[in-house]
């Protein structure tokens, strides 16, 4: 992940780790048409967030990702 995307992916994962969010809300906040700014896609591809039905939540890998960056504790 690039140095530009890393902080943005961290913010996205932290945001959905605080509480699961509706998919539409996540898309409104994080979707972009810029092909160089793939925050949502990177978080999904790396398994850091997942959507189950209409909700998006941080995965166990996402929680470990945050913990490694000092954003969450166990």
PAZAKOL-295087 format. One line per field, with one value per residue (C-alpha): x, z, y; residue in three letters. Coordinates in steps of 0.1 Angstrom, whole numbers, plus 5000, padded with zeros to 4 digits. Last residue first. Layout:
N
X: [X;...];
Z: [Z;...];
Y: [Y;...];
resn: [ALA;...];
END
This chain:
74
X: [4927;4940;4931;4947;4984;4993;4997;4963;4946;4959;4950;4914;4914;4926;4897;4874;4862;4825;4802;4765;4739;4744;4777;4803;4839;4868;4905;4906;4934;4913;4884;4906;4923;4890;4876;4908;4914;4926;4946;4916;4898;4860;4859;4839;4846;4818;4788;4800;4803;4768;4754;4770;4754;4781;4794;4806;4840;4857;4839;4857;4890;4890;4884;4910;4936;4928;4933;4966;4979;4967;4993;5023;5013;5000];
Z: [5227;5220;5191;5169;5178;5143;5150;5169;5138;5115;5142;5142;5104;5105;5129;5104;5106;5098;5069;5071;5044;5041;5056;5043;5051;5063;5067;5043;5022;4991;5011;5026;4993;4974;4999;4998;4961;4955;4922;4901;4913;4912;4950;4975;5011;5027;5005;5001;5039;5044;5018;5033;5067;5094;5120;5151;5162;5139;5109;5115;5125;5092;5072;5090;5086;5049;5047;5066;5043;5010;5007;5018;4992;5000];
Y: [4945;4980;5002;5028;5020;5011;4974;4976;4990;4962;4936;4950;4948;4912;4904;4920;4956;4960;4969;4963;4957;4920;4912;4937;4931;4952;4946;4916;4931;4933;4950;4977;4982;4986;5011;5032;5031;5066;5064;5055;5086;5080;5078;5058;5065;5086;5078;5042;5037;5052;5029;4999;5006;5010;4986;5004;5018;4993;5009;5042;5026;5006;5038;5058;5031;5029;5067;5065;5038;5053;5081;5060;5034;5000];
resn: [UNK;UNK;UNK;UNK;UNK;UNK;UNK;UNK;UNK;UNK;UNK;UNK;UNK;UNK;UNK;UNK;UNK;UNK;UNK;UNK;UNK;UNK;UNK;UNK;UNK;UNK;UNK;UNK;UNK;UNK;UNK;UNK;UNK;UNK;UNK;UNK;UNK;UNK;UNK;UNK;UNK;UNK;UNK;UNK;UNK;UNK;UNK;UNK;UNK;UNK;UNK;UNK;UNK;UNK;UNK;UNK;UNK;UNK;UNK;UNK;UNK;UNK;UNK;UNK;UNK;UNK;UNK;UNK;UNK;UNK;UNK;UNK;UNK;UNK];
END
